[in-house]
Structure formats: C-alpha cells, structure tokens
Amino acid sequence: MIPHPRSDVLNEFSQQTIFFPSFRFAYSQLQKAVETTELRQTASCAFLIGRSGSGKSRLCELFRDSFGPVHEEPDEDGIHKIIPALYCLVPAPVTIKGFCLTLLKQLGQYSPHSNVHELNNLLVARLKTCKVRVLIFDEIQRLLRPDAEKTRDGTLDWVVALLSLCHLPIILCGTEQCSALLKDNAPFARRFCYVANLEYFQYEELASSEFHLTLEGLDRELYRLANLSGEEHLQDLSIKVPLYVASIGNLEYIRQIIYEALSICLRRSTSTPTLKRSDFVDACRCLLLPLNLAKSANPFTVPLSHSLSLIEKYEDEKTYLRTHPTRGGKPA
C-alpha cells in the first residue's frame, strides 16, 4: 500500500487541470451562457460537444465547482439547502419523468408517485428555493439511442419549456453525434447559442501545440507535487511520441498513463523519487489501451521512427475520412 504522503501526491496530481487553448475557450463559452442569461434575463445556453475522453466531463465539473459548494442558508421559512450549480447525468432511458425525478432527487425532494405535470411544477419551485444558477446535463447523447427515439422530441421540447419557466441557463454536454440535435430541432437549437467542441489532441512537435502545452503543464505539476528528480520530461520526444501512440490524443488515457507511471515511481523507496522512462513502460504493461496504434506492442518499447510512422499513417487516415465522409475505406 502506498504511504499516506504519496497517496496525497497522487490524489492531488489527479485533480490538476491544464487549461490548453481549446479547453479555455470551451470554459469561457459556459461562462458566457451564465453571464448573458443573468444580464438579459433570458436563458442563453451552451452546448459542449466532443469525443469520449476529450475532457468534457472534467470541464463541466470544474465549471460546477466554480460556483461554490452546496451549503445551507437560513431565512424566515427555515434553513434551506443552496445548490449554486446543479450537475447531473442524463437518465437512461430518457424520459421527462425520469429527468424530473433525477433533478428533484439532487435537490433534496423525491416524489416518484407524482405525475409529470406535478413533478415539473415541483422542480421549478425547488430550483428557485435552492437558488440554482445553472443546470448542467452530461451524457446528452443518450437522447440519440434507439430506445429514446419515441421520447426524444418531447424531451427536447420539455428542455425548452423548462428554460422559459425557470429562466436558468442549461449546459448540455455530449459526444460529437449530438451535433444532430442542433441541426434537427430549430426551436431547441436557437436557445443554445454558445457551442464549443473538444477534440482529441493532434500530434504536433511544435512547442505551441495544445498537445505539447498540456504535457508541459502536467510535467510541471508532476515535478512540483512529487518533488521529482531526473531528466525525463513528458514533453520530451522519447515520452511524448509513445504517449500519443498509446492514446491517439485521448486526454483521459494520457492522464491515466502518466498517473500510473507516477504511482510506480513513488513506490520505489527513495527519499527523492526519480521519474524514469521505464516507469512508463511498466505503466503500459498493466493498463488496457484500446486506442494503441502499436496494437499489442507496448508503445514505449516501439522504436521512435516506427512510432512516428504509425502516427503519420493515423493522421493520413483521419484526414482521408474527414474529406471523404461518405466512404468507409482508407487511403490506398
């Protein structure tokens, strides 16, 4: 078992977030939705779209936390729970009643036997009582599942009606398929004027690239929190390239590999831990890496030249599929 101080280092590192340019822009779009709503007194909402592992949920959680913690406030009617920002996962299967019950449960009230009309009225009242300033709905792509086909349009109409009733901004978060929701429902799309997309990192060796800046920032936090010694750094080609091969730029997998390598490093009983490249080799041995371009090979044991050729091939295929969206093949 890792001693307590080392556990603290790992826990604190896992909480670190690097605001690379796209992430910072997406965060600012959520801020604009809240600021515009409060200034205009009309709900102006935001839609955060991106592939799984691109950092959407982390951004939403950071945004929720920026409003302060849940707390209690006394007034003439008693003591009330104050929830400045309400974050919830879209229920599955997606129904209006399921949505209402999920939100009400987080607001401290649960009425499973009430009808939809009663639940909706109760929800609007509780949102006011709890002084909620913003609603954040994650995993909105569940509306696009086949089992939600019959309830999709009704649920979207309910979201628009909720905006009119409570005058609160709603942040929706989902995968890239959710772009269809903005194209196929004009009244719904009109309310979601602040849109941001988070993508996987592209591989670039430039020090100004988002991939490099993120690794540089994480490296800085690694060395600061763990007081590491040594000359291995995340932004070095010898680590940067295999990290990309292992993850194709998926932020979640990148962080997972770095976390595991740090954990292995801290397990060595030395007063001043030294991060070694072998720590990343060992990290990839124990992790499932479904996006690994090297397939069954450990990306940290693949020669650099071959790793770069794997990345180049992947980027070529990605470009081809982007320019030939109706064709399923790969470049000849």
N, C-alpha and C positions, 0 to 999 in steps of 0.2 A: 504493500500500500504506500502511496506517495505521502511523505510527511506533510504536515499542515501548511507550512510556508510555501512549499512547492505547489500544493493544491491551490493556494491563493493566487500564485503566479499564473497557473493555467486558467483559472476561472476569470481572472482579470484580463488576460490576453483574449479569451473568447468573447469578452464584452467590447473589445476595441473595434471601432469602425473607421475606415478611411473614406473620406469624402472626395472621391475622384470626381472629375467634372460632370459626368452623366448622372451620378448619384446626387451630387449637389443640386443640379438643375431639377431633377425629379422632386427632391425635397422642397425646393423653392416653389414648385407648382402646387404642392399640397398647402404650403403656407399661403399662396395667393388665393386659393379657394376659400380658406377661412377668413382672410383679411377682406376680400371682396364681398363675401356674404355679410360680414359684420358692418361694412361701410354702406352697402347698398340695401341692406335689409331684405335681400332676395337671395335664395340659395343658389350659389355658384359652386359647382362641384368639380372633382378631379378624378381622373381615371389613370391608374398606374398599370402599365402593361409590360410583360416580359416573360421570358422563358423561366421554367423552374430552376432555381439555383442562381438567379441573376441578382439577388439581393432585395427583392420586393418586400418580403415579409419583415426583414430586418429594418428596412426603411420605415415601414408602417409602424413598427413597434417603437422605433426612435421618435417618430412624429407623435405618437400617442403619449410617450413619456415626457415630451417637451411641454405638455400642458400641466404637468404636476401630478402628484399621486392622488389616489382616491382618499378622501378624508370625510370627516363629519363636521357639520356646522349647525349650531342651534338657531332657532328662530321662534316666533310666538307660537307655532304649532308643534314644537318639539325639536328633536335632533334628526337631521336628515343626512343621508349619505350623499356626498358630492362626487360625481364622476365626470371630470372635465372632458375626457375623450373616451369614447366607447369603441373598443376594438372587438370584433367577433368574426369567427369563421362562418361562411355561408353554410346553413344546414343542408344535409342531404338525406332524403330527396328534398328538392327546393319547392316549398310551398309558402304562401303568405302566412298561414297559421304557424308553420314551423319557424319562419323568420321572426314573427312577433314573439313567440314563446322563447326563442333563443335570446332575443334582446331583453325581454322582460326578466328573464332569469338573472342576467347580468346586472339588471337594475334593481334587483332585490325583491322582485314580485313574480310569482308563478301561478297562473290560473289556467291549467290545462283543460278545464271543462267549459271555458267561455267560448263563445263563437267568435268568428273573425272580426266582426264589427266591434264587439266589446273589447277584444284584445287590442285592436287598433286605437280605440279611444283611451284605453288604459296606458298604452305605450306612449302616446303623445303627452299624456299627463305626467308620466314618470320621467320622461326626458326633460320636462320643464322643472320638475321637483328636484331632480338630480343635477340640474344646471349643466347639462351636456352641451358642449360647444361644437363637437364634430363627431360624426359616425364614420367608422372605418370598417368596411366589409371586405374580408380577404377570401380568396378562392372563389371568386365570382364566376369562374369558368364552369362551375358545376351547373350553371344555368344552360350550358350548351350540351349537356349529356342527353342521350336519347330519352332517359326516364324523366327529364324535365321539359320535354317538348310541349306537353299539354298545359303546363303551368307557367311557361317562360314569359309569354306576352303579358299575362295577368300580373305576374310578379314585377315585371318592369314597369307596368302602369302603376302598381302599388308604390314602388320606389319614388316615382314622380309625384304621386299624391302625397306621400309622406313628406317630401320636400316642401310642398305647398302648406301642409298642416303645421309642421314644426319649424320651418324657416332655418334649418340647420344644413350646413354643407355635408355632403356624403362623399367619402373617398372610396372608390371601388378599386380592387386590386385583383389581377388575374393574368393568366397566360396569354400568349400572343393571339390565340384563337378569339379572344374577347373583342378584338377589333371589329368582328362581325356585329356585335351588339350596337356599336356606334354607327354602323352603316345601314342596319336594317330597321331601326326604330327612331325616326326623326324627333318626336317629342322627348324621348329619353336622351338622345344624343345632344339636344340643344342645351340641356342643363349641365352637361359635363364638358365645359369649355376648356378646362386645363388638363391636357393629356401629356403624359411622359412615358417614354419607353426605356426599359433597362435591358441591355443585351449582354451576351457573353463577351468577354474581352476578345479583341482581335490581337493576334500576335504581331508585335512591332518591337524592334530593338531600340527605337528612339527613347531617350530619357524622358521625353514629354508625353509618351503614350500613356493611356489610362492603365494598362497592364503594368507597365514599369512603375508608374507613380504609386499604384496600390501596393505592389511588392515592396517598394522603398519605404512606404509608410508603415506597413506591417513589420518590416525588418527593424525599423527604428523602435517600434513598441516592444518587439521581442527583446532586443538588447537592453532597453531601458528597464523593463519589468523583471527580467531574469538576471540582469547584471552579467550578461554573457561575455565570454572572451572568444578569441579566434578570429579568423579572417573570412569565414564563409558568410555570404550575404544573399538574401533572397533574390535580389536584382542581378546577381552575377549570372552570366550565361550558363554556367555549369549547373545552376539550380533553376533559373528562370525557364530555360528551354524544356527540361523534363517536367517541370510543373505544368507547363502548357500542354505537353503531350499527354500527361495524365488526366487533364481536366477539360481540354479544348476551351479554356477560358471561363469555365463554370466557377463562379466565386465561392459557392458552398464547398465544392470539392477541393479548391485551392486552400481554403481555410482549414479544412479537415486534415489535409496532408501536413500543413505547417504545424497545426496543433499537435498531431501525433508525433512529428519529429521533435518538437519541443518537449513533449512528455518523455520521450525516450532519452533525450539529452539530460533532462533533470533527474532521471532515475539513477544516473551514474553518480556515485558518492564522491563528489569533488566539491570543494568549497567555492570555487569559481568555475561554473559549468562552461564547457566549450561546445559550441554547435559544430557538428561535423556533417559532411555530405553523406556519410554512412548512415546518419540518423534518418535521412530521407529515404534511403534505400530500404531500411528496416520498416519505416512507416508505410511505404507502398506494399511491402510484403503482407502486412496484416489488414490492409484496407481493401474493400471492394471498390474497384474503379471502372464502372461500366462505360465511361466515355474514353477510356485509354486508347489513344491512337496506335500504341505499340501492341495492342491486343493482349495476349497472355504474357508478354515480356514486362519485366519491371522497368518503367520508364527511366529510372535513374541508373540502369545498367546498360542502356542503349547508347552506342556511340553518338557524339554530338552531331556529326554530319548526317547520320541516318535520321536522328530526331528532327533536324531541320528539314530534311526532305519529306518526312511524314507531315510536318506542319504545312509545308508548301503544297503538298498534294491535297490536304484537307481544305486549305484556303481556296485552291483552284476549284475543287468540287463545290464548295459553298458558293463561290461566285457564279459558277455554271447554273446551279439550281436557282439562284436568285434571278438570273437573267432568262431562264427557261422554266418558269414556274409551273407550266402545264405538262412538263416532261419529267418522268421519273428516273431517267437514266443519268449516267455520269459521263464526263468528258471522255472522248475516245483517247 
